[in-house]
Amino acid sequence: MARTPLDLDDLVEHWTLLKDEQGLVSGKRGATRLGFAVLLKFYTQYGRFPRGRFELPGEAVEFVARQVQVPASELDAYEWSGRTVEYHRAQIRGHLGFRECSVADADKLTGWLAEHVACKERRPEQVRVELLARCRTESIEPPTPGRCDRIVGAALRVAEGR
């Protein structure tokens, strides 16, 4: 399925670094600067981090690259796993007021889904939508897709048992 190219309005609305975001980016250089900036803007738009470069629209990377004054090609040198990206993710979560999903959070989310959603809605894809919305409401970074599946499955089983 082909993706619709982003127009200038989309780029300005979703990919412009705000003043406080520029401050976060200012101490970084090269690929690290650009990588951090696109992670930040992707998270603010989608409520999660991209799984890799392949999820980032080329025109958005170009747009952000111009703002941080780093060539877009530098993103190829950004490491998508390891200590640096984990540190960047922690900085972004902290800045936006989010936290990683803990075991206790997952248990609480499962219980909430079972009680408020899965008792009425049996379609896993719809329960998943509600899970992701609840994560955003609770300022929790959405779990990985596999973990989401396990939470949804558990909520459906608990609701069925009731």
Salt bridges, closest charged atoms under 4 A:
GLU13 OE2 - HIS14 NE2 3.80
ASP20 OD2 - HIS95 NE2 3.11
GLU21 OE1 - LYS41 NZ 2.90
GLU55 OE2 - ARG48 NH2 2.63
GLU55 OE2 - ARG51 NH2 3.24
GLU59 OE1 - ARG3 NH2 2.89
GLU100 OE2 - ARG93 NH2 3.89
ASP105 OD1 - ARG99 NH2 2.92
GLU115 OE2 - HIS116 NE2 4.00
GLU121 OE2 - ARG123 NE 2.77
GLU138 OE1 - LYS108 NZ 3.91
GLU138 OE2 - ARG134 NH2 3.20
GLU141 OE1 - ARG93 NE 2.25
ASP149 OD1 - ARG128 NH1 2.64
GLU160 OE1 - ARG122 NH2 2.94
